[in-house]
Amino acid sequence: MKKIAFYTLGCKVNQVETEQLKEEFIHRGYEIVDFTDEADVYLINTCTVTHVSDRKSRAIIRRAARHPRALVAVTGCMVQVAAKELAGIEGIDLIVSNLDKENIAGIIEELDPEQPKPIVIEHLPDKDRRLRPVLYSQQHKRTRAFVKIQDGCESGCSYCIVPRARGPVRSKLPEHVMQEIEQLLSLGYREIVLTGIHSGFYGKDLDNWDLFRLLDKILTEIGGDYRLRLSSLEPLEVSQELINFIADNSTRMCRHFHIPLQSGSNDILKAMNRRYSREYYYDLLQGIAARIPGVALTTDIMVGFPGEYEKDFQDTYDLIDSLPFMDLHVFPYSRRPGTRAASMTPQVPPQEKQARSQKLLNLAQRKHDEFIASQIGQELTLLVEKKTGEQDYTGLSDNYIEVRFQSPHDLCGEIVQIRVEGINEGRVEGSLGKVVGEK
């Protein structure tokens, strides 16, 4: 039996696509092994969202190339924007574009060993090419399953390379989304995360479909004791209709919104081509918090965008401080060739980016602590993820809190009711209520 090892960099969509590839290779008789083990094939799914992602991708490729008898295949977003650069790295046998990623198993099996290396298969994403469904045959290590409902982005943010790497918006057909969810539930998963490069654009390329209609179809037609979680949504994609739907279905829709802010300065938002204001964002999140008690609000913040002066940073800090965030993902601006922001001035010095990032990370910790404190005494719905001791378990609540509790019963993979009792040594602790449904 041939062995294949995977290494995935980047976002949840990349991770989902790797899981899909694993299914395909298992179907073809391959054994999946760890990337540190000897394998016949090493497949690296790259990321290019920042220069750090590029550097990590190149390092992993060179690590795989130390196995001269193995076939080294590279795919993912870095291929889409830098295939020629990758072709210059010694030891790569196959370079496959994002568009052809789903066919990589067949491509590998049909390779001509006499053909000069590397073989480069490079196509641009096609808006008319539908995302195909994936039918999983086995449950993987995670307690939650991810369903990719959409690919591509057309927003045109001035700093972002993703539209070039992922192409135009393409939505998975609703019946194929339903098919995947039903299959995953049959394998025992209790939480389904709907993800995409730009999930809020779901249905833009389909007749009479959008994210709200998809969610309504799923909950109406697929019964059972499970819950849905949404991945990142852009501010202009969060409608009152969607907020009300999640509020009215809070037993099955996770109370969690990840809504990227990027900057709290109107001048910087305009330069980023983000198309909303700090005032719009503030009203949106306050409205969500008022409509859905206990909701977890998380966000992305980019520090050091070109032209970000101290006043702009302070606007960002003040806006974040005024909102009930549960968590922040803070990262420095990374100059990406081929984007409009790459030529913008002045560029913020690295040491200033680092100092501003640290201020926001300190604020993030305070906001997180405040949110956790607000949940003490509350009843939460928890997906039990792992057993950490003889009677000790941890799980993730619908509003994104990891809680530790005790039970004499085997509860891994179950959804349970938990009362948050307090914080002990930095860990949130709870007491067990009832188990929701059966496994």
C-alpha positions as CSV (number, residue, x, y, z in Angstrom):
1,M,0.0,0.0,0.0
2,K,1.3,3.4,-1.0
3,K,1.7,6.0,1.8
4,I,1.0,9.7,1.5
5,A,1.7,12.6,4.0
6,F,-0.1,15.9,4.0
7,Y,1.0,19.4,5.3
8,T,-1.6,22.2,5.3
9,L,-0.9,25.8,5.8
10,G,-3.4,28.7,6.1
11,C,-7.1,29.0,6.5
12,K,-9.9,26.7,7.4
13,V,-10.8,26.3,3.7
14,N,-7.4,24.9,3.0
15,Q,-7.8,22.5,5.9
16,V,-11.2,21.4,4.6
17,E,-9.8,20.9,1.1
18,T,-7.0,18.7,2.5
19,E,-9.6,16.6,4.3
20,Q,-11.3,16.2,1.0
21,L,-8.0,15.1,-0.7
22,K,-7.4,12.6,2.1
23,E,-10.8,11.0,1.3
24,E,-9.8,10.7,-2.4
25,F,-6.5,9.1,-1.7
26,I,-8.0,6.7,0.9
27,H,-10.5,5.7,-1.8
28,R,-7.6,5.0,-4.2
29,G,-5.9,2.7,-1.6
30,Y,-3.4,5.0,0.0
31,E,-2.4,5.0,3.7
32,I,-2.3,8.4,5.4
33,V,0.9,8.9,7.5
34,D,2.3,11.7,9.5
35,F,4.4,14.3,7.6
36,T,7.4,13.3,9.7
37,D,7.2,9.7,8.5
38,E,8.5,8.0,5.4
39,A,6.0,8.3,2.5
40,D,5.7,7.7,-1.2
41,V,4.0,11.1,-1.7
42,Y,4.3,14.4,0.2
43,L,1.5,16.8,-0.6
44,I,1.9,20.4,0.6
45,N,-1.2,22.7,0.5
46,T,0.2,26.2,0.6
47,C,-0.9,29.6,1.8
48,T,0.1,33.0,0.5
49,V,-1.9,35.5,2.5
50,T,1.3,37.0,4.0
51,H,5.0,36.9,3.3
52,V,5.3,34.8,6.5
53,S,2.9,32.2,4.9
54,D,5.1,32.2,1.8
55,R,8.2,31.6,3.9
56,K,6.6,28.8,5.8
57,S,5.4,27.2,2.6
58,R,8.8,27.2,1.1
59,A,10.4,25.8,4.2
60,I,7.9,22.9,4.3
61,I,8.5,22.1,0.6
62,R,12.2,22.0,1.2
63,R,11.7,19.7,4.1
64,A,9.7,17.3,2.0
65,A,12.3,17.5,-0.8
66,R,14.8,15.8,1.6
67,H,13.1,12.5,0.6
68,P,14.5,12.0,-2.9
69,R,12.6,8.8,-3.6
70,A,9.3,10.4,-2.8
71,L,7.0,12.4,-5.1
72,V,6.7,16.0,-3.8
73,A,3.4,17.7,-4.9
74,V,2.6,21.3,-4.2
75,T,-0.8,22.9,-4.5
76,G,-2.8,25.8,-2.8
77,C,-2.9,29.6,-3.0
78,M,0.9,30.1,-3.4
79,V,0.8,28.1,-6.6
80,Q,-1.9,30.3,-7.9
81,V,0.2,33.5,-7.6
82,A,3.8,32.2,-7.7
83,A,4.0,29.0,-9.7
84,K,7.2,30.1,-11.5
85,E,8.9,30.8,-8.3
86,L,7.9,27.4,-6.9
87,A,9.1,25.7,-10.0
88,G,12.6,26.9,-9.1
89,I,12.7,25.0,-5.8
90,E,14.7,21.9,-6.2
91,G,13.0,18.6,-5.4
92,I,9.4,19.5,-6.4
93,D,7.9,17.0,-8.8
94,L,4.4,18.4,-9.3
95,I,2.8,21.8,-9.0
96,V,-1.0,22.0,-9.2
97,S,-3.3,25.1,-9.2
98,N,-6.2,25.6,-6.8
99,L,-8.6,24.9,-9.6
100,D,-7.1,21.5,-10.2
101,K,-6.5,20.7,-6.6
102,E,-9.6,18.4,-6.3
103,N,-8.2,16.3,-9.2
104,I,-4.7,15.9,-7.8
105,A,-5.0,12.2,-6.9
106,G,-5.8,11.3,-10.4
107,I,-3.1,13.6,-11.7
108,I,-0.5,11.9,-9.5
109,E,-1.6,8.4,-10.6
110,E,-1.3,9.3,-14.3
111,L,2.1,11.0,-14.1
112,D,4.7,9.9,-16.7
113,P,7.8,9.2,-14.7
114,E,9.9,10.1,-17.7
115,Q,8.4,13.6,-18.0
116,P,10.8,16.4,-16.9
117,K,10.2,17.8,-13.4
118,P,8.6,19.8,-12.1
119,I,5.3,19.3,-13.9
120,V,3.2,22.5,-13.6
121,I,-0.5,22.3,-14.0
122,E,-1.7,25.9,-13.9
123,H,-5.2,27.1,-14.6
124,L,-7.1,30.2,-13.5
125,P,-10.3,29.7,-11.4
126,D,-13.4,29.4,-13.6
127,K,-16.6,31.0,-12.3
128,D,-18.7,28.5,-14.3
129,R,-17.0,25.5,-12.7
130,R,-19.1,24.3,-9.8
131,L,-17.7,23.1,-6.5
132,R,-18.2,19.4,-6.3
133,P,-19.7,17.6,-3.2
134,V,-17.5,15.5,-0.9
135,L,-18.9,12.3,0.6
136,Y,-16.9,11.4,3.7
137,S,-16.4,7.7,4.4
138,Q,-14.9,8.0,7.9
139,Q,-14.8,10.2,10.9
140,H,-11.6,12.1,11.4
141,K,-10.0,13.2,14.6
142,R,-12.0,16.4,15.0
143,T,-15.3,16.5,16.9
144,R,-16.7,19.1,14.5
145,A,-16.9,18.8,10.8
146,F,-16.3,21.6,8.2
147,V,-18.4,22.0,5.0
148,K,-17.0,24.2,2.3
149,I,-20.0,26.0,0.9
150,Q,-18.2,28.6,-1.3
151,D,-14.9,29.6,-2.8
152,G,-13.6,32.9,-4.3
153,C,-13.7,36.6,-3.5
154,E,-14.5,39.7,-5.5
155,S,-14.3,42.3,-2.8
156,G,-11.1,43.9,-4.0
157,C,-9.6,45.0,-0.6
158,S,-6.4,46.9,-1.5
159,Y,-4.1,44.8,0.7
160,C,-5.4,41.3,-0.2
161,I,-4.0,38.7,-2.6
162,V,-6.9,36.3,-2.1
163,P,-9.0,37.2,-5.2
164,R,-6.0,36.4,-7.3
165,A,-5.3,33.2,-5.5
166,R,-8.9,32.0,-5.3
167,G,-10.7,33.7,-8.2
168,P,-14.3,34.7,-8.6
169,V,-17.2,33.6,-6.3
170,R,-18.4,30.0,-6.8
171,S,-21.1,28.5,-4.5
172,K,-21.7,24.9,-3.9
173,L,-25.2,23.8,-5.0
174,P,-27.6,23.7,-2.0
175,E,-28.4,20.0,-2.6
176,H,-24.7,19.2,-2.5
177,V,-24.3,21.1,0.8
178,M,-27.3,19.2,2.2
179,Q,-25.8,15.9,1.0
180,E,-22.5,16.5,2.8
181,I,-24.1,17.6,6.0
182,E,-26.3,14.5,6.1
183,Q,-23.3,12.3,5.5
184,L,-21.3,13.9,8.2
185,L,-24.1,13.6,10.7
186,S,-24.5,9.9,9.9
187,L,-20.8,9.5,10.9
188,G,-21.6,10.9,14.3
189,Y,-20.5,14.6,14.1
190,R,-22.6,16.9,16.2
191,E,-21.4,20.3,15.0
192,I,-21.1,21.4,11.4
193,V,-19.1,24.5,10.5
194,L,-20.1,26.2,7.3
195,T,-17.0,27.8,5.8
196,G,-15.7,29.5,2.6
197,I,-13.3,32.1,1.4
198,H,-16.2,34.6,1.5
199,S,-19.1,32.7,3.1
200,G,-21.5,35.7,3.1
201,F,-21.4,35.8,-0.7
202,Y,-22.9,32.3,-0.8
203,G,-25.5,32.2,-3.6
204,K,-24.3,35.3,-5.4
205,D,-23.7,33.1,-8.5
206,L,-26.9,31.0,-8.0
207,D,-30.5,31.9,-8.8
208,N,-32.5,33.0,-5.7
209,W,-30.1,31.7,-3.1
210,D,-28.2,33.4,-0.3
211,L,-26.7,32.3,3.1
212,F,-30.0,32.9,5.0
213,R,-32.0,30.7,2.6
214,L,-29.4,28.0,2.8
215,L,-29.4,28.0,6.7
216,D,-33.2,27.9,6.7
217,K,-33.2,24.9,4.3
218,I,-30.7,23.0,6.4
219,L,-32.5,23.5,9.7
220,T,-36.0,22.8,8.1
221,E,-35.0,19.7,6.2
222,I,-32.3,18.1,8.3
223,G,-33.5,17.1,11.8
224,G,-31.5,15.8,14.7
225,D,-29.5,17.0,17.7
226,Y,-26.7,18.9,16.0
227,R,-25.7,22.5,15.7
228,L,-24.4,24.8,13.0
229,R,-21.6,27.3,13.3
230,L,-20.8,30.0,10.7
231,S,-17.2,30.9,9.8
232,S,-16.1,34.5,9.1
233,L,-18.7,37.0,7.7
234,E,-17.9,40.4,6.4
235,P,-19.8,43.4,8.0
236,L,-21.9,44.2,5.0
237,E,-23.0,40.6,4.7
238,V,-24.6,40.4,8.2
239,S,-28.3,41.3,7.6
240,Q,-30.9,41.8,10.3
241,E,-32.7,38.8,8.7
242,L,-29.6,36.7,9.4
243,I,-29.2,38.0,13.0
244,N,-32.9,37.3,13.7
245,F,-32.6,33.8,12.3
246,I,-29.7,32.9,14.5
247,A,-31.4,34.5,17.6
248,D,-34.6,32.6,16.9
249,N,-32.7,29.3,16.4
250,S,-30.1,29.6,19.1
251,T,-30.5,25.9,20.2
252,R,-29.2,24.8,16.8
253,M,-27.2,27.9,15.6
254,C,-24.1,28.7,17.5
255,R,-24.1,32.2,19.1
256,H,-20.8,33.2,17.5
257,F,-20.1,35.9,14.9
258,H,-16.6,36.4,13.5
259,I,-16.8,39.7,11.7
260,P,-13.4,41.2,10.5
261,L,-13.0,44.9,11.4
262,Q,-9.4,45.3,10.1
263,S,-9.3,49.0,11.2
264,G,-11.3,51.4,13.3
265,S,-10.1,54.4,11.4
266,N,-12.4,55.6,8.6
267,D,-9.4,57.0,6.7
268,I,-7.7,53.6,6.8
269,L,-10.9,51.7,6.0
270,K,-11.3,53.8,2.9
271,A,-7.7,53.2,1.8
272,M,-8.3,49.5,2.4
273,N,-11.4,49.7,0.2
274,R,-13.5,48.1,3.0
275,R,-16.7,50.0,2.1
276,Y,-18.1,50.5,5.6
277,S,-17.4,53.0,8.4
278,R,-16.5,52.6,12.0
279,E,-19.9,53.9,12.9
280,Y,-21.6,51.2,10.8
281,Y,-19.5,48.5,12.4
282,Y,-20.2,49.8,15.9
283,D,-24.0,49.8,15.3
284,L,-23.9,46.4,13.7
285,L,-22.1,44.7,16.6
286,Q,-24.1,46.5,19.3
287,G,-27.3,45.4,17.5
288,I,-26.1,41.7,17.5
289,A,-25.2,41.8,21.2
290,A,-28.6,43.3,22.1
291,R,-30.5,40.8,20.0
292,I,-28.5,37.6,21.0
293,P,-27.6,37.6,24.7
294,G,-24.3,35.9,25.4
295,V,-23.2,36.0,21.8
296,A,-19.4,35.7,21.2
297,L,-18.1,38.4,18.9
298,T,-14.7,37.9,17.5
299,T,-12.8,39.9,14.8
300,D,-9.6,40.4,12.8
301,I,-7.5,43.5,13.2
302,M,-4.7,44.5,10.8
303,V,-2.0,46.7,12.4
304,G,0.3,49.0,10.5
305,F,-1.5,49.4,7.2
306,P,0.3,52.0,5.0
307,G,-0.6,55.5,6.2
308,E,-1.8,54.3,9.7
309,Y,-0.7,57.2,11.9
310,E,-1.0,57.2,15.7
311,K,-4.5,58.8,15.5
312,D,-5.7,56.0,13.2
313,F,-4.4,53.4,15.6
314,Q,-6.1,55.1,18.5
315,D,-9.4,55.1,16.6
316,T,-9.0,51.4,16.2
317,Y,-8.1,50.8,19.9
318,D,-11.0,53.0,21.1
319,L,-13.6,51.2,18.8
320,I,-12.5,47.8,20.0
321,D,-12.6,48.9,23.6
322,S,-16.2,50.2,23.2
323,L,-17.5,46.8,21.9
324,P,-18.2,43.6,23.8
325,F,-15.6,41.4,22.0
326,M,-14.8,37.9,23.2
327,D,-11.5,37.6,21.2
328,L,-9.4,39.4,18.6
329,H,-7.0,38.1,16.0
330,V,-4.3,40.7,15.7
331,F,-1.8,40.6,12.8
332,P,0.6,43.1,11.2
333,Y,0.1,44.3,7.6
334,S,2.1,42.3,5.1
335,R,3.1,43.9,1.9
336,R,1.9,41.7,-1.0
337,P,3.3,42.4,-4.5
338,G,0.5,42.9,-7.0
339,T,-1.9,44.6,-4.6
340,R,-2.7,48.3,-4.6
341,A,-1.5,48.7,-1.0
342,A,2.0,47.5,-1.9
343,S,2.8,50.9,-3.4
344,M,1.0,53.0,-0.8
345,T,3.0,55.3,1.5
346,P,4.1,55.7,4.1
347,Q,4.8,52.1,5.1
348,V,4.7,51.7,8.9
349,P,8.1,50.6,10.5
350,P,8.2,47.0,11.8
351,Q,8.9,48.0,15.3
352,E,5.9,50.3,15.4
353,K,3.7,47.5,14.1
354,Q,5.0,45.3,16.9
355,A,4.3,47.9,19.5
356,R,0.8,48.5,18.3
357,S,0.1,44.8,18.0
358,Q,1.1,44.3,21.6
359,K,-1.2,47.0,22.8
360,L,-4.1,45.3,21.0
361,L,-3.1,41.9,22.4
362,N,-3.2,43.3,25.9
363,L,-6.6,44.8,25.2
364,A,-7.7,41.5,23.7
365,Q,-6.9,39.6,26.9
366,R,-8.8,42.1,29.0
367,K,-11.9,41.9,26.7
368,H,-11.7,38.1,26.8
369,D,-11.5,38.1,30.6
370,E,-14.5,40.5,30.8
371,F,-16.6,38.2,28.5
372,I,-15.8,35.1,30.5
373,A,-16.7,36.9,33.7
374,S,-20.0,37.8,32.2
375,Q,-20.8,34.1,31.6
376,I,-20.3,32.9,35.1
377,G,-23.6,31.5,36.3
378,Q,-24.9,31.0,32.8
379,E,-26.2,27.8,31.3
380,L,-24.3,26.9,28.1
381,T,-24.5,24.2,25.5
382,L,-21.2,22.4,25.2
383,L,-19.8,20.0,22.6
384,V,-17.6,17.6,24.5
385,E,-14.3,17.4,22.6
386,K,-11.9,15.3,24.7
387,K,-11.3,13.5,27.9
388,T,-8.4,15.0,29.9
389,G,-8.5,12.8,33.0
390,E,-10.3,9.9,34.6
391,Q,-13.5,11.9,34.9
392,D,-12.3,15.2,33.4
393,Y,-13.6,16.6,30.1
394,T,-13.3,19.7,28.0
395,G,-15.5,21.0,25.4
396,L,-16.4,24.1,23.3
397,S,-19.6,26.0,24.1
398,D,-21.8,27.4,21.3
399,N,-20.5,30.8,22.2
400,Y,-16.9,29.7,21.8
401,I,-15.8,29.2,25.4
402,E,-13.7,26.1,26.3
403,V,-15.1,24.7,29.5
404,R,-13.7,22.0,31.8
405,F,-16.1,19.8,33.8
406,Q,-16.3,16.4,35.4
407,S,-18.5,13.3,34.7
408,P,-18.3,9.6,35.5
409,H,-19.8,8.8,32.0
410,D,-18.2,8.7,28.6
411,L,-19.4,11.9,27.0
412,C,-16.9,12.6,24.2
413,G,-18.8,13.8,21.1
414,E,-21.9,14.5,23.1
415,I,-23.7,17.9,23.4
416,V,-24.4,18.7,27.0
417,Q,-25.7,21.5,29.1
418,I,-23.1,23.1,31.4
419,R,-23.4,25.8,34.1
420,V,-20.3,28.0,34.2
421,E,-19.1,28.0,37.8
422,G,-15.9,30.1,37.7
423,I,-12.3,30.3,36.6
424,N,-9.6,28.2,38.2
425,E,-5.9,28.6,37.2
426,G,-7.0,30.4,34.0
427,R,-9.4,27.6,33.0
428,V,-13.2,28.0,32.8
429,E,-14.9,25.4,34.9
430,G,-18.5,24.2,34.8
431,S,-20.9,21.7,36.3
432,L,-22.7,19.1,34.1
433,G,-26.4,19.4,33.5
434,K,-28.3,17.2,31.0
435,V,-27.1,15.5,27.9
436,V,-28.8,16.8,24.7
437,G,-30.2,13.9,22.7
438,E,-28.2,10.7,21.9
439,K,-24.9,10.3,20.1
